[in-house]
Amino acid sequence: MVNFALPLFALGMAASIAASPVADTTFSFSAWVEDIIANPDTALSADEAVDAAIAAANVTNSGNLLSKRLNCDPPGFRPAPARDAAACVEDLARKGRSGIDCVIPAGQSNIQMCRIGNAVIVGSRADSARQSANCNDVARAIGFVFDSCYRPQDDTVKGSEIVPTNNRMQANVNRA
């Protein structure tokens, strides 16, 4: 009589290994920004968000409709530390939730909207007219930059994106 117990056991183990769930985690900075706006008391901190991105298998975009305008390598930009840039995003999202607008005054082509550590978020525009948007939307734009341009290998980010509610205004993240 042939003993099938061992081959059947091996076959069963192979099937259970193949069926085991593989950790496929994703993280979205733009979804994190939305969480700060909607649930500021329970949203991840800037450091927790960067840690989640590092731990995730994928950093993904949560639905940026303007991604064709996103630029991960603007001329002259240097990568900013991700934790500093994320702290700026968190600051801008909280200001926006309080109803604060980020404004580029008439006659200025750009203005610093946040600087924390070695990261700076600057708003820029091409025309001379005053431009503004709720700071939430500037944070959203930089969230989109993070989703596409974050570099986990050196924990930095740089780039620019059009502000979702004002297509004449661009948000930029750069090293200070």
Chimera marker file (.cmm) of the C-alpha trace (Angstrom):
<marker_set name="trace">
<marker id="1" x="0.000" y="0.000" z="0.000" r="1" g="1" b="0" radius="0.5"/>
<marker id="2" x="1.269" y="3.453" z="-0.935" r="1" g="1" b="0" radius="0.5"/>
<marker id="3" x="1.317" y="6.118" z="1.813" r="1" g="1" b="0" radius="0.5"/>
<marker id="4" x="-0.255" y="9.343" z="0.490" r="1" g="1" b="0" radius="0.5"/>
<marker id="5" x="-0.198" y="11.159" z="3.834" r="1" g="1" b="0" radius="0.5"/>
<marker id="6" x="3.098" y="13.006" z="3.341" r="1" g="1" b="0" radius="0.5"/>
<marker id="7" x="2.450" y="14.150" z="-0.255" r="1" g="1" b="0" radius="0.5"/>
<marker id="8" x="-1.072" y="15.245" z="0.688" r="1" g="1" b="0" radius="0.5"/>
<marker id="9" x="0.257" y="17.115" z="3.736" r="1" g="1" b="0" radius="0.5"/>
<marker id="10" x="2.866" y="18.904" z="1.560" r="1" g="1" b="0" radius="0.5"/>
<marker id="11" x="0.234" y="19.737" z="-1.029" r="1" g="1" b="0" radius="0.5"/>
<marker id="12" x="-2.037" y="21.134" z="1.712" r="1" g="1" b="0" radius="0.5"/>
<marker id="13" x="0.798" y="23.279" z="3.114" r="1" g="1" b="0" radius="0.5"/>
<marker id="14" x="1.627" y="24.660" z="-0.327" r="1" g="1" b="0" radius="0.5"/>
<marker id="15" x="-2.018" y="25.558" z="-0.891" r="1" g="1" b="0" radius="0.5"/>
<marker id="16" x="-2.311" y="27.296" z="2.493" r="1" g="1" b="0" radius="0.5"/>
<marker id="17" x="0.881" y="29.281" z="1.885" r="1" g="1" b="0" radius="0.5"/>
<marker id="18" x="-0.345" y="30.345" z="-1.549" r="1" g="1" b="0" radius="0.5"/>
<marker id="19" x="-3.687" y="31.406" z="-0.064" r="1" g="1" b="0" radius="0.5"/>
<marker id="20" x="-2.116" y="33.424" z="2.775" r="1" g="1" b="0" radius="0.5"/>
<marker id="21" x="-2.862" y="37.122" z="2.519" r="1" g="1" b="0" radius="0.5"/>
<marker id="22" x="0.136" y="39.227" z="1.532" r="1" g="1" b="0" radius="0.5"/>
<marker id="23" x="0.456" y="42.564" z="3.293" r="1" g="1" b="0" radius="0.5"/>
<marker id="24" x="-0.486" y="45.065" z="0.597" r="1" g="1" b="0" radius="0.5"/>
<marker id="25" x="-0.762" y="48.312" z="2.492" r="1" g="1" b="0" radius="0.5"/>
<marker id="26" x="-1.192" y="51.691" z="0.882" r="1" g="1" b="0" radius="0.5"/>
<marker id="27" x="-1.023" y="55.211" z="2.210" r="1" g="1" b="0" radius="0.5"/>
<marker id="28" x="-2.205" y="58.456" z="0.658" r="1" g="1" b="0" radius="0.5"/>
<marker id="29" x="-0.987" y="61.842" z="1.829" r="1" g="1" b="0" radius="0.5"/>
<marker id="30" x="-3.919" y="63.528" z="0.103" r="1" g="1" b="0" radius="0.5"/>
<marker id="31" x="-6.347" y="61.287" z="2.037" r="1" g="1" b="0" radius="0.5"/>
<marker id="32" x="-4.425" y="62.224" z="5.203" r="1" g="1" b="0" radius="0.5"/>
<marker id="33" x="-4.987" y="65.937" z="4.410" r="1" g="1" b="0" radius="0.5"/>
<marker id="34" x="-8.720" y="65.276" z="4.025" r="1" g="1" b="0" radius="0.5"/>
<marker id="35" x="-8.670" y="63.524" z="7.404" r="1" g="1" b="0" radius="0.5"/>
<marker id="36" x="-6.974" y="66.529" z="9.057" r="1" g="1" b="0" radius="0.5"/>
<marker id="37" x="-9.666" y="68.792" z="7.608" r="1" g="1" b="0" radius="0.5"/>
<marker id="38" x="-12.573" y="66.518" z="8.591" r="1" g="1" b="0" radius="0.5"/>
<marker id="39" x="-11.251" y="65.004" z="11.840" r="1" g="1" b="0" radius="0.5"/>
<marker id="40" x="-8.450" y="67.172" z="13.235" r="1" g="1" b="0" radius="0.5"/>
<marker id="41" x="-8.616" y="65.600" z="16.696" r="1" g="1" b="0" radius="0.5"/>
<marker id="42" x="-8.070" y="62.051" z="15.461" r="1" g="1" b="0" radius="0.5"/>
<marker id="43" x="-5.977" y="62.585" z="12.315" r="1" g="1" b="0" radius="0.5"/>
<marker id="44" x="-2.418" y="61.325" z="12.230" r="1" g="1" b="0" radius="0.5"/>
<marker id="45" x="0.278" y="63.832" z="13.123" r="1" g="1" b="0" radius="0.5"/>
<marker id="46" x="2.805" y="64.821" z="10.450" r="1" g="1" b="0" radius="0.5"/>
<marker id="47" x="5.390" y="62.373" z="11.865" r="1" g="1" b="0" radius="0.5"/>
<marker id="48" x="2.802" y="59.580" z="12.059" r="1" g="1" b="0" radius="0.5"/>
<marker id="49" x="1.798" y="60.227" z="8.438" r="1" g="1" b="0" radius="0.5"/>
<marker id="50" x="5.401" y="59.984" z="7.214" r="1" g="1" b="0" radius="0.5"/>
<marker id="51" x="5.905" y="56.826" z="9.310" r="1" g="1" b="0" radius="0.5"/>
<marker id="52" x="2.750" y="55.340" z="7.742" r="1" g="1" b="0" radius="0.5"/>
<marker id="53" x="4.046" y="56.169" z="4.262" r="1" g="1" b="0" radius="0.5"/>
<marker id="54" x="7.404" y="54.551" z="5.017" r="1" g="1" b="0" radius="0.5"/>
<marker id="55" x="5.665" y="51.424" z="6.371" r="1" g="1" b="0" radius="0.5"/>
<marker id="56" x="3.250" y="51.172" z="3.442" r="1" g="1" b="0" radius="0.5"/>
<marker id="57" x="3.954" y="49.047" z="0.410" r="1" g="1" b="0" radius="0.5"/>
<marker id="58" x="2.596" y="51.851" z="-1.793" r="1" g="1" b="0" radius="0.5"/>
<marker id="59" x="2.086" y="55.586" z="-1.488" r="1" g="1" b="0" radius="0.5"/>
<marker id="60" x="-0.908" y="56.208" z="-3.684" r="1" g="1" b="0" radius="0.5"/>
<marker id="61" x="-2.919" y="59.072" z="-5.054" r="1" g="1" b="0" radius="0.5"/>
<marker id="62" x="-6.441" y="59.355" z="-3.662" r="1" g="1" b="0" radius="0.5"/>
<marker id="63" x="-7.920" y="60.969" z="-6.759" r="1" g="1" b="0" radius="0.5"/>
<marker id="64" x="-5.938" y="63.993" z="-7.907" r="1" g="1" b="0" radius="0.5"/>
<marker id="65" x="-7.743" y="65.237" z="-10.989" r="1" g="1" b="0" radius="0.5"/>
<marker id="66" x="-4.966" y="67.715" z="-11.781" r="1" g="1" b="0" radius="0.5"/>
<marker id="67" x="-2.090" y="65.228" z="-11.727" r="1" g="1" b="0" radius="0.5"/>
<marker id="68" x="-1.191" y="65.986" z="-15.353" r="1" g="1" b="0" radius="0.5"/>
<marker id="69" x="0.015" y="69.415" z="-14.132" r="1" g="1" b="0" radius="0.5"/>
<marker id="70" x="1.946" y="68.006" z="-11.191" r="1" g="1" b="0" radius="0.5"/>
<marker id="71" x="5.702" y="68.459" z="-11.441" r="1" g="1" b="0" radius="0.5"/>
<marker id="72" x="8.042" y="66.380" z="-9.270" r="1" g="1" b="0" radius="0.5"/>
<marker id="73" x="11.212" y="68.030" z="-10.507" r="1" g="1" b="0" radius="0.5"/>
<marker id="74" x="10.765" y="71.793" z="-10.959" r="1" g="1" b="0" radius="0.5"/>
<marker id="75" x="13.984" y="73.531" z="-12.036" r="1" g="1" b="0" radius="0.5"/>
<marker id="76" x="15.991" y="74.803" z="-9.094" r="1" g="1" b="0" radius="0.5"/>
<marker id="77" x="13.965" y="72.949" z="-6.446" r="1" g="1" b="0" radius="0.5"/>
<marker id="78" x="15.833" y="70.931" z="-3.834" r="1" g="1" b="0" radius="0.5"/>
<marker id="79" x="14.252" y="68.056" z="-1.917" r="1" g="1" b="0" radius="0.5"/>
<marker id="80" x="12.768" y="69.066" z="1.436" r="1" g="1" b="0" radius="0.5"/>
<marker id="81" x="12.747" y="66.806" z="4.489" r="1" g="1" b="0" radius="0.5"/>
<marker id="82" x="9.402" y="65.004" z="4.363" r="1" g="1" b="0" radius="0.5"/>
<marker id="83" x="8.647" y="65.414" z="8.068" r="1" g="1" b="0" radius="0.5"/>
<marker id="84" x="9.144" y="69.186" z="7.891" r="1" g="1" b="0" radius="0.5"/>
<marker id="85" x="7.042" y="69.433" z="4.725" r="1" g="1" b="0" radius="0.5"/>
<marker id="86" x="4.309" y="67.246" z="6.257" r="1" g="1" b="0" radius="0.5"/>
<marker id="87" x="4.267" y="69.527" z="9.315" r="1" g="1" b="0" radius="0.5"/>
<marker id="88" x="3.653" y="72.467" z="6.955" r="1" g="1" b="0" radius="0.5"/>
<marker id="89" x="0.823" y="70.579" z="5.248" r="1" g="1" b="0" radius="0.5"/>
<marker id="90" x="-0.718" y="69.836" z="8.638" r="1" g="1" b="0" radius="0.5"/>
<marker id="91" x="-0.391" y="73.514" z="9.641" r="1" g="1" b="0" radius="0.5"/>
<marker id="92" x="-2.025" y="74.733" z="6.424" r="1" g="1" b="0" radius="0.5"/>
<marker id="93" x="-4.875" y="72.195" z="6.657" r="1" g="1" b="0" radius="0.5"/>
<marker id="94" x="-5.636" y="73.271" z="10.225" r="1" g="1" b="0" radius="0.5"/>
<marker id="95" x="-5.563" y="76.963" z="9.222" r="1" g="1" b="0" radius="0.5"/>
<marker id="96" x="-7.912" y="76.222" z="6.338" r="1" g="1" b="0" radius="0.5"/>
<marker id="97" x="-10.300" y="74.378" z="8.617" r="1" g="1" b="0" radius="0.5"/>
<marker id="98" x="-10.452" y="77.598" z="10.639" r="1" g="1" b="0" radius="0.5"/>
<marker id="99" x="-11.441" y="79.517" z="7.486" r="1" g="1" b="0" radius="0.5"/>
<marker id="100" x="-8.051" y="81.106" z="6.791" r="1" g="1" b="0" radius="0.5"/>
<marker id="101" x="-7.169" y="81.888" z="3.191" r="1" g="1" b="0" radius="0.5"/>
<marker id="102" x="-3.676" y="81.639" z="1.734" r="1" g="1" b="0" radius="0.5"/>
<marker id="103" x="-3.163" y="84.806" z="-0.297" r="1" g="1" b="0" radius="0.5"/>
<marker id="104" x="-0.700" y="85.985" z="-2.924" r="1" g="1" b="0" radius="0.5"/>
<marker id="105" x="-1.055" y="89.792" z="-2.934" r="1" g="1" b="0" radius="0.5"/>
<marker id="106" x="-1.316" y="91.787" z="-6.157" r="1" g="1" b="0" radius="0.5"/>
<marker id="107" x="2.101" y="92.667" z="-7.521" r="1" g="1" b="0" radius="0.5"/>
<marker id="108" x="3.856" y="89.623" z="-6.005" r="1" g="1" b="0" radius="0.5"/>
<marker id="109" x="4.554" y="86.521" z="-8.036" r="1" g="1" b="0" radius="0.5"/>
<marker id="110" x="5.046" y="84.234" z="-5.013" r="1" g="1" b="0" radius="0.5"/>
<marker id="111" x="4.785" y="84.185" z="-1.252" r="1" g="1" b="0" radius="0.5"/>
<marker id="112" x="5.913" y="81.845" z="1.487" r="1" g="1" b="0" radius="0.5"/>
<marker id="113" x="2.859" y="80.189" z="3.029" r="1" g="1" b="0" radius="0.5"/>
<marker id="114" x="4.660" y="77.982" z="5.530" r="1" g="1" b="0" radius="0.5"/>
<marker id="115" x="8.185" y="77.255" z="6.666" r="1" g="1" b="0" radius="0.5"/>
<marker id="116" x="8.966" y="74.584" z="9.213" r="1" g="1" b="0" radius="0.5"/>
<marker id="117" x="12.496" y="73.299" z="9.693" r="1" g="1" b="0" radius="0.5"/>
<marker id="118" x="14.089" y="72.899" z="6.278" r="1" g="1" b="0" radius="0.5"/>
<marker id="119" x="10.854" y="72.803" z="4.274" r="1" g="1" b="0" radius="0.5"/>
<marker id="120" x="9.015" y="75.690" z="2.695" r="1" g="1" b="0" radius="0.5"/>
<marker id="121" x="5.657" y="75.820" z="0.942" r="1" g="1" b="0" radius="0.5"/>
<marker id="122" x="5.372" y="78.725" z="-1.459" r="1" g="1" b="0" radius="0.5"/>
<marker id="123" x="2.368" y="79.878" z="-3.430" r="1" g="1" b="0" radius="0.5"/>
<marker id="124" x="3.062" y="81.263" z="-6.888" r="1" g="1" b="0" radius="0.5"/>
<marker id="125" x="1.121" y="82.662" z="-9.834" r="1" g="1" b="0" radius="0.5"/>
<marker id="126" x="1.792" y="83.865" z="-13.344" r="1" g="1" b="0" radius="0.5"/>
<marker id="127" x="-0.372" y="87.015" z="-13.518" r="1" g="1" b="0" radius="0.5"/>
<marker id="128" x="-0.223" y="90.161" z="-11.402" r="1" g="1" b="0" radius="0.5"/>
<marker id="129" x="-3.723" y="89.950" z="-9.910" r="1" g="1" b="0" radius="0.5"/>
<marker id="130" x="-4.271" y="88.967" z="-6.288" r="1" g="1" b="0" radius="0.5"/>
<marker id="131" x="-4.902" y="85.228" z="-5.889" r="1" g="1" b="0" radius="0.5"/>
<marker id="132" x="-6.248" y="83.348" z="-2.907" r="1" g="1" b="0" radius="0.5"/>
<marker id="133" x="-7.592" y="79.999" z="-1.847" r="1" g="1" b="0" radius="0.5"/>
<marker id="134" x="-8.543" y="78.448" z="1.446" r="1" g="1" b="0" radius="0.5"/>
<marker id="135" x="-5.361" y="77.078" z="3.022" r="1" g="1" b="0" radius="0.5"/>
<marker id="136" x="-7.065" y="73.629" z="2.940" r="1" g="1" b="0" radius="0.5"/>
<marker id="137" x="-6.713" y="73.695" z="-0.828" r="1" g="1" b="0" radius="0.5"/>
<marker id="138" x="-3.031" y="74.611" z="-0.683" r="1" g="1" b="0" radius="0.5"/>
<marker id="139" x="-2.575" y="71.675" z="1.717" r="1" g="1" b="0" radius="0.5"/>
<marker id="140" x="-4.521" y="69.442" z="-0.697" r="1" g="1" b="0" radius="0.5"/>
<marker id="141" x="-2.235" y="70.449" z="-3.577" r="1" g="1" b="0" radius="0.5"/>
<marker id="142" x="0.863" y="69.578" z="-1.553" r="1" g="1" b="0" radius="0.5"/>
<marker id="143" x="-0.817" y="66.319" z="-0.493" r="1" g="1" b="0" radius="0.5"/>
<marker id="144" x="-1.044" y="65.478" z="-4.204" r="1" g="1" b="0" radius="0.5"/>
<marker id="145" x="2.652" y="66.366" z="-4.590" r="1" g="1" b="0" radius="0.5"/>
<marker id="146" x="3.483" y="64.015" z="-1.724" r="1" g="1" b="0" radius="0.5"/>
<marker id="147" x="1.431" y="61.192" z="-3.277" r="1" g="1" b="0" radius="0.5"/>
<marker id="148" x="3.387" y="61.398" z="-6.523" r="1" g="1" b="0" radius="0.5"/>
<marker id="149" x="6.768" y="62.840" z="-5.542" r="1" g="1" b="0" radius="0.5"/>
<marker id="150" x="7.590" y="61.536" z="-2.047" r="1" g="1" b="0" radius="0.5"/>
<marker id="151" x="10.925" y="59.697" z="-2.007" r="1" g="1" b="0" radius="0.5"/>
<marker id="152" x="10.987" y="57.162" z="0.858" r="1" g="1" b="0" radius="0.5"/>
<marker id="153" x="14.589" y="56.168" z="0.113" r="1" g="1" b="0" radius="0.5"/>
<marker id="154" x="15.824" y="59.525" z="1.466" r="1" g="1" b="0" radius="0.5"/>
<marker id="155" x="12.587" y="60.697" z="3.168" r="1" g="1" b="0" radius="0.5"/>
<marker id="156" x="12.250" y="63.853" z="1.051" r="1" g="1" b="0" radius="0.5"/>
<marker id="157" x="9.739" y="65.531" z="-1.213" r="1" g="1" b="0" radius="0.5"/>
<marker id="158" x="9.756" y="68.334" z="-3.770" r="1" g="1" b="0" radius="0.5"/>
<marker id="159" x="7.363" y="69.453" z="-6.446" r="1" g="1" b="0" radius="0.5"/>
<marker id="160" x="4.518" y="71.695" z="-7.462" r="1" g="1" b="0" radius="0.5"/>
<marker id="161" x="0.818" y="71.385" z="-8.215" r="1" g="1" b="0" radius="0.5"/>
<marker id="162" x="-2.024" y="73.702" z="-9.183" r="1" g="1" b="0" radius="0.5"/>
<marker id="163" x="-4.315" y="74.541" z="-6.259" r="1" g="1" b="0" radius="0.5"/>
<marker id="164" x="-7.560" y="72.583" z="-6.847" r="1" g="1" b="0" radius="0.5"/>
<marker id="165" x="-9.921" y="75.550" z="-6.354" r="1" g="1" b="0" radius="0.5"/>
<marker id="166" x="-7.849" y="78.214" z="-8.129" r="1" g="1" b="0" radius="0.5"/>
<marker id="167" x="-6.155" y="77.206" z="-11.372" r="1" g="1" b="0" radius="0.5"/>
<marker id="168" x="-4.178" y="80.483" z="-11.418" r="1" g="1" b="0" radius="0.5"/>
<marker id="169" x="-2.414" y="79.566" z="-8.189" r="1" g="1" b="0" radius="0.5"/>
<marker id="170" x="0.309" y="76.956" z="-7.733" r="1" g="1" b="0" radius="0.5"/>
<marker id="171" x="1.583" y="75.381" z="-4.511" r="1" g="1" b="0" radius="0.5"/>
<marker id="172" x="5.251" y="74.410" z="-4.325" r="1" g="1" b="0" radius="0.5"/>
<marker id="173" x="7.238" y="72.415" z="-1.779" r="1" g="1" b="0" radius="0.5"/>
<marker id="174" x="10.993" y="72.910" z="-1.678" r="1" g="1" b="0" radius="0.5"/>
<marker id="175" x="13.936" y="72.851" z="0.690" r="1" g="1" b="0" radius="0.5"/>
<marker id="176" x="14.197" y="76.102" z="2.665" r="1" g="1" b="0" radius="0.5"/>
<link id1="1" id2="2" r="1" g="1" b="0" radius="0.2"/>
<link id1="2" id2="3" r="1" g="1" b="0" radius="0.2"/>
<link id1="3" id2="4" r="1" g="1" b="0" radius="0.2"/>
<link id1="4" id2="5" r="1" g="1" b="0" radius="0.2"/>
<link id1="5" id2="6" r="1" g="1" b="0" radius="0.2"/>
<link id1="6" id2="7" r="1" g="1" b="0" radius="0.2"/>
<link id1="7" id2="8" r="1" g="1" b="0" radius="0.2"/>
<link id1="8" id2="9" r="1" g="1" b="0" radius="0.2"/>
<link id1="9" id2="10" r="1" g="1" b="0" radius="0.2"/>
<link id1="10" id2="11" r="1" g="1" b="0" radius="0.2"/>
<link id1="11" id2="12" r="1" g="1" b="0" radius="0.2"/>
<link id1="12" id2="13" r="1" g="1" b="0" radius="0.2"/>
<link id1="13" id2="14" r="1" g="1" b="0" radius="0.2"/>
<link id1="14" id2="15" r="1" g="1" b="0" radius="0.2"/>
<link id1="15" id2="16" r="1" g="1" b="0" radius="0.2"/>
<link id1="16" id2="17" r="1" g="1" b="0" radius="0.2"/>
<link id1="17" id2="18" r="1" g="1" b="0" radius="0.2"/>
<link id1="18" id2="19" r="1" g="1" b="0" radius="0.2"/>
<link id1="19" id2="20" r="1" g="1" b="0" radius="0.2"/>
<link id1="20" id2="21" r="1" g="1" b="0" radius="0.2"/>
<link id1="21" id2="22" r="1" g="1" b="0" radius="0.2"/>
<link id1="22" id2="23" r="1" g="1" b="0" radius="0.2"/>
<link id1="23" id2="24" r="1" g="1" b="0" radius="0.2"/>
<link id1="24" id2="25" r="1" g="1" b="0" radius="0.2"/>
<link id1="25" id2="26" r="1" g="1" b="0" radius="0.2"/>
<link id1="26" id2="27" r="1" g="1" b="0" radius="0.2"/>
<link id1="27" id2="28" r="1" g="1" b="0" radius="0.2"/>
<link id1="28" id2="29" r="1" g="1" b="0" radius="0.2"/>
<link id1="29" id2="30" r="1" g="1" b="0" radius="0.2"/>
<link id1="30" id2="31" r="1" g="1" b="0" radius="0.2"/>
<link id1="31" id2="32" r="1" g="1" b="0" radius="0.2"/>
<link id1="32" id2="33" r="1" g="1" b="0" radius="0.2"/>
<link id1="33" id2="34" r="1" g="1" b="0" radius="0.2"/>
<link id1="34" id2="35" r="1" g="1" b="0" radius="0.2"/>
<link id1="35" id2="36" r="1" g="1" b="0" radius="0.2"/>
<link id1="36" id2="37" r="1" g="1" b="0" radius="0.2"/>
<link id1="37" id2="38" r="1" g="1" b="0" radius="0.2"/>
<link id1="38" id2="39" r="1" g="1" b="0" radius="0.2"/>
<link id1="39" id2="40" r="1" g="1" b="0" radius="0.2"/>
<link id1="40" id2="41" r="1" g="1" b="0" radius="0.2"/>
<link id1="41" id2="42" r="1" g="1" b="0" radius="0.2"/>
<link id1="42" id2="43" r="1" g="1" b="0" radius="0.2"/>
<link id1="43" id2="44" r="1" g="1" b="0" radius="0.2"/>
<link id1="44" id2="45" r="1" g="1" b="0" radius="0.2"/>
<link id1="45" id2="46" r="1" g="1" b="0" radius="0.2"/>
<link id1="46" id2="47" r="1" g="1" b="0" radius="0.2"/>
<link id1="47" id2="48" r="1" g="1" b="0" radius="0.2"/>
<link id1="48" id2="49" r="1" g="1" b="0" radius="0.2"/>
<link id1="49" id2="50" r="1" g="1" b="0" radius="0.2"/>
<link id1="50" id2="51" r="1" g="1" b="0" radius="0.2"/>
<link id1="51" id2="52" r="1" g="1" b="0" radius="0.2"/>
<link id1="52" id2="53" r="1" g="1" b="0" radius="0.2"/>
<link id1="53" id2="54" r="1" g="1" b="0" radius="0.2"/>
<link id1="54" id2="55" r="1" g="1" b="0" radius="0.2"/>
<link id1="55" id2="56" r="1" g="1" b="0" radius="0.2"/>
<link id1="56" id2="57" r="1" g="1" b="0" radius="0.2"/>
<link id1="57" id2="58" r="1" g="1" b="0" radius="0.2"/>
<link id1="58" id2="59" r="1" g="1" b="0" radius="0.2"/>
<link id1="59" id2="60" r="1" g="1" b="0" radius="0.2"/>
<link id1="60" id2="61" r="1" g="1" b="0" radius="0.2"/>
<link id1="61" id2="62" r="1" g="1" b="0" radius="0.2"/>
<link id1="62" id2="63" r="1" g="1" b="0" radius="0.2"/>
<link id1="63" id2="64" r="1" g="1" b="0" radius="0.2"/>
<link id1="64" id2="65" r="1" g="1" b="0" radius="0.2"/>
<link id1="65" id2="66" r="1" g="1" b="0" radius="0.2"/>
<link id1="66" id2="67" r="1" g="1" b="0" radius="0.2"/>
<link id1="67" id2="68" r="1" g="1" b="0" radius="0.2"/>
<link id1="68" id2="69" r="1" g="1" b="0" radius="0.2"/>
<link id1="69" id2="70" r="1" g="1" b="0" radius="0.2"/>
<link id1="70" id2="71" r="1" g="1" b="0" radius="0.2"/>
<link id1="71" id2="72" r="1" g="1" b="0" radius="0.2"/>
<link id1="72" id2="73" r="1" g="1" b="0" radius="0.2"/>
<link id1="73" id2="74" r="1" g="1" b="0" radius="0.2"/>
<link id1="74" id2="75" r="1" g="1" b="0" radius="0.2"/>
<link id1="75" id2="76" r="1" g="1" b="0" radius="0.2"/>
<link id1="76" id2="77" r="1" g="1" b="0" radius="0.2"/>
<link id1="77" id2="78" r="1" g="1" b="0" radius="0.2"/>
<link id1="78" id2="79" r="1" g="1" b="0" radius="0.2"/>
<link id1="79" id2="80" r="1" g="1" b="0" radius="0.2"/>
<link id1="80" id2="81" r="1" g="1" b="0" radius="0.2"/>
<link id1="81" id2="82" r="1" g="1" b="0" radius="0.2"/>
<link id1="82" id2="83" r="1" g="1" b="0" radius="0.2"/>
<link id1="83" id2="84" r="1" g="1" b="0" radius="0.2"/>
<link id1="84" id2="85" r="1" g="1" b="0" radius="0.2"/>
<link id1="85" id2="86" r="1" g="1" b="0" radius="0.2"/>
<link id1="86" id2="87" r="1" g="1" b="0" radius="0.2"/>
<link id1="87" id2="88" r="1" g="1" b="0" radius="0.2"/>
<link id1="88" id2="89" r="1" g="1" b="0" radius="0.2"/>
<link id1="89" id2="90" r="1" g="1" b="0" radius="0.2"/>
<link id1="90" id2="91" r="1" g="1" b="0" radius="0.2"/>
<link id1="91" id2="92" r="1" g="1" b="0" radius="0.2"/>
<link id1="92" id2="93" r="1" g="1" b="0" radius="0.2"/>
<link id1="93" id2="94" r="1" g="1" b="0" radius="0.2"/>
<link id1="94" id2="95" r="1" g="1" b="0" radius="0.2"/>
<link id1="95" id2="96" r="1" g="1" b="0" radius="0.2"/>
<link id1="96" id2="97" r="1" g="1" b="0" radius="0.2"/>
<link id1="97" id2="98" r="1" g="1" b="0" radius="0.2"/>
<link id1="98" id2="99" r="1" g="1" b="0" radius="0.2"/>
<link id1="99" id2="100" r="1" g="1" b="0" radius="0.2"/>
<link id1="100" id2="101" r="1" g="1" b="0" radius="0.2"/>
<link id1="101" id2="102" r="1" g="1" b="0" radius="0.2"/>
<link id1="102" id2="103" r="1" g="1" b="0" radius="0.2"/>
<link id1="103" id2="104" r="1" g="1" b="0" radius="0.2"/>
<link id1="104" id2="105" r="1" g="1" b="0" radius="0.2"/>
<link id1="105" id2="106" r="1" g="1" b="0" radius="0.2"/>
<link id1="106" id2="107" r="1" g="1" b="0" radius="0.2"/>
<link id1="107" id2="108" r="1" g="1" b="0" radius="0.2"/>
<link id1="108" id2="109" r="1" g="1" b="0" radius="0.2"/>
<link id1="109" id2="110" r="1" g="1" b="0" radius="0.2"/>
<link id1="110" id2="111" r="1" g="1" b="0" radius="0.2"/>
<link id1="111" id2="112" r="1" g="1" b="0" radius="0.2"/>
<link id1="112" id2="113" r="1" g="1" b="0" radius="0.2"/>
<link id1="113" id2="114" r="1" g="1" b="0" radius="0.2"/>
<link id1="114" id2="115" r="1" g="1" b="0" radius="0.2"/>
<link id1="115" id2="116" r="1" g="1" b="0" radius="0.2"/>
<link id1="116" id2="117" r="1" g="1" b="0" radius="0.2"/>
<link id1="117" id2="118" r="1" g="1" b="0" radius="0.2"/>
<link id1="118" id2="119" r="1" g="1" b="0" radius="0.2"/>
<link id1="119" id2="120" r="1" g="1" b="0" radius="0.2"/>
<link id1="120" id2="121" r="1" g="1" b="0" radius="0.2"/>
<link id1="121" id2="122" r="1" g="1" b="0" radius="0.2"/>
<link id1="122" id2="123" r="1" g="1" b="0" radius="0.2"/>
<link id1="123" id2="124" r="1" g="1" b="0" radius="0.2"/>
<link id1="124" id2="125" r="1" g="1" b="0" radius="0.2"/>
<link id1="125" id2="126" r="1" g="1" b="0" radius="0.2"/>
<link id1="126" id2="127" r="1" g="1" b="0" radius="0.2"/>
<link id1="127" id2="128" r="1" g="1" b="0" radius="0.2"/>
<link id1="128" id2="129" r="1" g="1" b="0" radius="0.2"/>
<link id1="129" id2="130" r="1" g="1" b="0" radius="0.2"/>
<link id1="130" id2="131" r="1" g="1" b="0" radius="0.2"/>
<link id1="131" id2="132" r="1" g="1" b="0" radius="0.2"/>
<link id1="132" id2="133" r="1" g="1" b="0" radius="0.2"/>
<link id1="133" id2="134" r="1" g="1" b="0" radius="0.2"/>
<link id1="134" id2="135" r="1" g="1" b="0" radius="0.2"/>
<link id1="135" id2="136" r="1" g="1" b="0" radius="0.2"/>
<link id1="136" id2="137" r="1" g="1" b="0" radius="0.2"/>
<link id1="137" id2="138" r="1" g="1" b="0" radius="0.2"/>
<link id1="138" id2="139" r="1" g="1" b="0" radius="0.2"/>
<link id1="139" id2="140" r="1" g="1" b="0" radius="0.2"/>
<link id1="140" id2="141" r="1" g="1" b="0" radius="0.2"/>
<link id1="141" id2="142" r="1" g="1" b="0" radius="0.2"/>
<link id1="142" id2="143" r="1" g="1" b="0" radius="0.2"/>
<link id1="143" id2="144" r="1" g="1" b="0" radius="0.2"/>
<link id1="144" id2="145" r="1" g="1" b="0" radius="0.2"/>
<link id1="145" id2="146" r="1" g="1" b="0" radius="0.2"/>
<link id1="146" id2="147" r="1" g="1" b="0" radius="0.2"/>
<link id1="147" id2="148" r="1" g="1" b="0" radius="0.2"/>
<link id1="148" id2="149" r="1" g="1" b="0" radius="0.2"/>
<link id1="149" id2="150" r="1" g="1" b="0" radius="0.2"/>
<link id1="150" id2="151" r="1" g="1" b="0" radius="0.2"/>
<link id1="151" id2="152" r="1" g="1" b="0" radius="0.2"/>
<link id1="152" id2="153" r="1" g="1" b="0" radius="0.2"/>
<link id1="153" id2="154" r="1" g="1" b="0" radius="0.2"/>
<link id1="154" id2="155" r="1" g="1" b="0" radius="0.2"/>
<link id1="155" id2="156" r="1" g="1" b="0" radius="0.2"/>
<link id1="156" id2="157" r="1" g="1" b="0" radius="0.2"/>
<link id1="157" id2="158" r="1" g="1" b="0" radius="0.2"/>
<link id1="158" id2="159" r="1" g="1" b="0" radius="0.2"/>
<link id1="159" id2="160" r="1" g="1" b="0" radius="0.2"/>
<link id1="160" id2="161" r="1" g="1" b="0" radius="0.2"/>
<link id1="161" id2="162" r="1" g="1" b="0" radius="0.2"/>
<link id1="162" id2="163" r="1" g="1" b="0" radius="0.2"/>
<link id1="163" id2="164" r="1" g="1" b="0" radius="0.2"/>
<link id1="164" id2="165" r="1" g="1" b="0" radius="0.2"/>
<link id1="165" id2="166" r="1" g="1" b="0" radius="0.2"/>
<link id1="166" id2="167" r="1" g="1" b="0" radius="0.2"/>
<link id1="167" id2="168" r="1" g="1" b="0" radius="0.2"/>
<link id1="168" id2="169" r="1" g="1" b="0" radius="0.2"/>
<link id1="169" id2="170" r="1" g="1" b="0" radius="0.2"/>
<link id1="170" id2="171" r="1" g="1" b="0" radius="0.2"/>
<link id1="171" id2="172" r="1" g="1" b="0" radius="0.2"/>
<link id1="172" id2="173" r="1" g="1" b="0" radius="0.2"/>
<link id1="173" id2="174" r="1" g="1" b="0" radius="0.2"/>
<link id1="174" id2="175" r="1" g="1" b="0" radius="0.2"/>
<link id1="175" id2="176" r="1" g="1" b="0" radius="0.2"/>
</marker_set>
